[in-house]
Amino acid sequence: MIRDRDVRGVIAAWLAYGIWGLFPLYFHALRPAGAEEILAHRIIWTFLLCVIVLLVRSELVLLAKQLRGRLALGVGIAAYLIAINWFVYVYAVGTARTNEAALGYFLNPIVTVALGVLVLGERLRRLQWIAVGIGAVAALYLTVAGGGLPWISLVLAGSFGGYGLTKKRLGASLPALHSLSAETVFILPPAVGLVWWLTAQGDSTFTTDAPWHPLLLVSAGVVTAVPLILFAEAARRIPLVTIGLIQFITPVLQLIVSVTLLDEHLEPARWVGFGIVWVALACLTVDSVRAARRRRPAPDECESLEPVEPV
């Protein structure tokens, strides 16, 4: 029998990944702002929103005390990895290459598994090895068929994989809100500096089409925080294997949006590349389901696991 907490967890996961999947529409609406300006405003307004929430919850001092030593260094590394991910993603949307961003997030689980072997020395099961091999074939095929390295897809998958690896090495040190708040602290100075520089050069679009364009830029804080809160709620209520299956909603929606709403054209070779990646993901999915069935953890064990939140 499905419990109410499980239903609420699944709904929260669908909403979180659904919002992330529709991000291209939001970033497309922020034109004429460029990727660097959007990134800067996203960091600034997310930081301010987090500070307000932490003040309301009387947790700001607690977070400041937590950010020391190894944890502070790890959070700083994670912050710049996710900043790279955010910038390249917004750049992809702004240059009509959202489909390449979607491919990057399809590749992410495969890159994450590969990083586990290369960095953490983890041992892979047979289907995981097959998935990594197929993923490598897909990257090679797309490079040859596309006439160049699919760098947007690889940077997105690599930066987010590195972000997840860093978070894993840190362990469950910070809840989602504290983690996001801490990360924005580290990347806030260059974001503020960038906004100041764009304004000084006359390249800022913040006052363009007032009040709607400025409001859209300011709303970046809410747009960033809401799916994270939903994801944290889902992670508390449902097993990781369920979250792992639902996560593919994001790149699927990104691909659909890019083709149907943003009028991006995909060459046949690109579709073949996507097909190869999907075969690899099918292998990973089957392996995850099998492993979950063998473990069959108790509900309390499922709840103790802390997945890395996508951003």
CORVEN-V112677 format. One record per pair of residues at least 24 apart in sequence whose ideal C-beta (glycine too) atoms are under 10 Angstrom apart, sorted by the first residue. I is the first residue (numbers start at 0). J is the second residue. Records with the same first field share a line. If there is no record, write none. Layout:
I->J  J
This chain:
2->236  237  298
3->236
4->235  236  237  298  302
5->236  237  238  241  298  301
6->236  237
7->232  233  235  236  237
8->229  232  233  234  235  236  237  238  241  242  245  301  302
9->233  236  237  241  242  245
10->229  232  233  236  237
11->226  228  229  230  231  232  233  234  235  236  237  245
12->229  230  232  233  234  236  237  241  242  244  245  246  248
13->229  233  245  248
14->225  226  229  230  232  233  248
15->225  226  227  228  229  230  231  232  233  234  242  245  246  248  249  308  309
16->226  229  230  233  242  245  246  247  248  249  250  251  252  309
17->226  229  245  248  249  252
18->222  225  226  227  229  230  248  249  252
19->104  222  226  227  229  230  246  248  249  250  252  253  309  310
20->101  104  226  247  248  249  250  251  252  253  254  255  256
21->222  226  249  252  253  255  256  260
22->88  89  92  97  100  222  223  226  249  252  253  256
23->88  89  91  92  93  97  98  100  101  252  253  254  255  256  257  260  261  263
24->92  97  252  253  256  260  261
25->89  92  215  218  219  222
26->85  88  89  90  91  92  93  97  100  215  219  222
27->89  92  93  95  97  256  257  260  261
28->211  212  215
29->89  92  93  204  212  215  216  218  219
30->92  93  204  207  212
31->93  204  207  208  212
32->89  93  197  202  203  204  205  207  212  215  216
33->89  90  93  197  202  204
34->85  86  87  88  89  90  91  92  93  94
35->86  89  90  190  193  194  196  197  202
36->89  190  193  194  197  198  202  203  204  205  216
37->85  86  88  89  90  92  93  204  215  216  219
38->82  83  85  86  87  88  89  90  186  189  190  193  219
39->82  86  186  187  189  190  191  192  193  194  195  196  197  203  216  219
40->190  193  194  203  204  205  213  215  216  217  218  219  220
41->82  85  86  89  183  186  190  216  218  219  220  222  223  310
42->78  81  82  85  182  183  184  185  186  187  188  189  190  191  193  194  219  220  223
43->183  186  187  190  191  193  194  216  217  219  220
44->183  190  216  217  218  219  220  221  222  223  224
45->179  180  182  183  186  187  190  219  220  221  222  223  224  227  310
46->179  180  182  183  184  186  187  190  191  220  223
47->183  187  217  220
48->176  179  180  183  217  218  219  220  221  222  223  224  225
49->176  177  178  179  180  181  182  183  184  220  223  224  227
50->180  183  184
51->220
52->176  179  180  224  228
53->176  177  180
56->176
58->174  176  177  180
59->177  180
61->177
62->173  174  176  177  178  180  181  184
63->181  184
65->172  173  177  181
66->172  173  177  180  181  184  185
69->168  169  172
70->169  170  172  173  181
71->181  184  185
72->165  169  185
73->165  166  168  169  170  172  173  181
74->165  166  169  172  173  177  178  180  181  182  184  185
75->165  181  182  184  185  186
76->161  162  164  165  166  168  169  182  185
77->161  162  163  164  165  166  168  169  178  181  182  185  307
78->162  165  178  179  181  182  183  184  185  186  187
79->158  161  162  165  182  185  186  189
80->157  158  159  160  161  162  163  164  165  166  182
81->158  159  161  162  163  165  166  179  182  183  186  309  310
82->158  162  182  183  185  186  189  190  310
83->154  155  157  158  159  161  162
84->154  155  156  157  158  159  160  161  162  309  310
85->155  158  159  186  223  310
86->154  158
87->150  151  152  153  154  155  157  158  159
88->151  154  155  158  159  253  310
90->151  154
91->151  152  154  155  253  257
92->253  256  257  261  263
94->151
95->257  261  262  263  264
96->149  151  152  257  261  263
97->151  253  254  256  257  258  260  261  263
98->151  152  250  253  254  256  257  258  261  263  264  265  266  269  270  273
99->141  145  149  150  151  152  153  154  155  253  257  263  265  269
100->151  152  154  155  250  253  254  257
101->152  155  249  250  251  252  253  254  255  256  257  258  263  273
102->137  138  141  149  151  152  153  155  156  250  253  254  265  269  272  273  276
103->149  150  151  152  153  154  155  156  157  158  159  250  253
104->152  155  156  159  246  247  249  250  251  253  254  309
105->134  137  152  155  156  247  249  250  251  253  254  272  273  276  277  279  280
106->134  137  138  141  149  152  153  155  156  157  159  160  250  276  279  280
107->152  155  156  157  158  159  160  162  163  246  249  250  280  309
108->134  156  160  163  243  246  247  276  279  280  283  284  287
109->133  134  135  137  138  156  160  276  279  280  282  283
110->134  138  152  153  155  156  157  158  159  160  161  163  164
111->156  157  159  160  161  162  163  164  167  283  307
112->160  279  283  286
113->156  157  160
114->157  160  161  163  164  167
115->160  163  164  167
117->164
118->160  161  164  167  168
119->164  167  168
123->286
124->286  289  290
125->282  286
126->279  281  282  283  284  285  286  287  289  290
127->279  282  283  286  287  290
128->282  286
129->278  279  282  283  285  286
130->276  278  279  280  281  282  283  284  285  286
131->279  282  283
132->279  282
133->275  276  277  278  279  280  281  282  283
134->275  276  278  279  280  282  283
135->279
136->272  275  276  278  279
137->271  272  273  274  275  276  277  278  279
138->272  275  276
139->272  275
140->268  271  272  274  275  276
141->268  269  271  272  273  275  276
142->272
143->268
144->266  267  268  269  271  272
145->266  268  269  272
146->268
149->269  272
152->272  276
159->307  309  310
160->307
162->307  308  309  310
163->306  307  308  309
164->307
165->307
166->305  306  307  308
167->305  306  307
169->307
170->305
171->303  304  305  306
172->305
173->305
174->231  235  305  308
175->224  227  228  229  230  231  232  234  235  305  307  308  310
176->224  227  228  231
178->227  231  307  308  310
179->223  224  227  228  231  308  310
180->224
182->310
183->220  223
223->310
226->308  309  310
227->308  309  310
228->308
229->308
230->306  307  308  309  310
231->305  306  308
233->306  308
234->301  302  304  305  306  307  308
235->301  302  304  305
236->298  301  302
237->298  301  302
238->291  294  296  298  300  301  302  304  306
239->287  291  296  301  304  305  306
240->284  287  288  289  290  291  292  294  296  301
241->287  291  301
242->304  306  309
243->283  284  287  288  291  306
244->284  287  288  291
246->306  309
247->277  280  284
249->309
250->276  280
251->277
